[in-house]
Amino acid sequence: MNLFQWVAVIVIGGLLLVEVVRAVRKRRLGWPKMFRISVWLGAAICILNPDIVSGVAKTIGIGRGADVLIYVVTLTFIATTFYFYSRYMRLQRQITDLARYLAIQEARQPETPLADHDH
């Protein structure tokens, strides 16, 4: 193993440990937590054995493992950007709807003058 592999695996191991400890403390292991743990495990395995990524690349018709990683990261970035943009727009609409609702609820009726009975 080279220096990068040692450092990366130690850092990933620490991040993986944090994820597992948080899951155990909360006594809850939902799919987002399982997904993150799986990603960290996959990253550690691929760093420890880079031939796995090269093998996958050749299997799907891409020459190098690095190219596969670039494609996956790029597509993931684009998908994540679209996802969070749509969430942002939905939140903006909800805030607008809430502000509109509050404005209507708190609107004051114009005061009507009292009729003069004795004057």
Secondary structure, 3 states (H helix, E strand, C coil): CCHHHHHHHHHHHHHHHHHHHHHHHHCCCCHHHHHHHHHHHHHHHHHHCCHHHHHHHHHCCCCCHHHHHHHHHHHHHHHHHHHHHHHHHHHHHHHHHHHHHHHHHCCCCCCCCCCCCCC
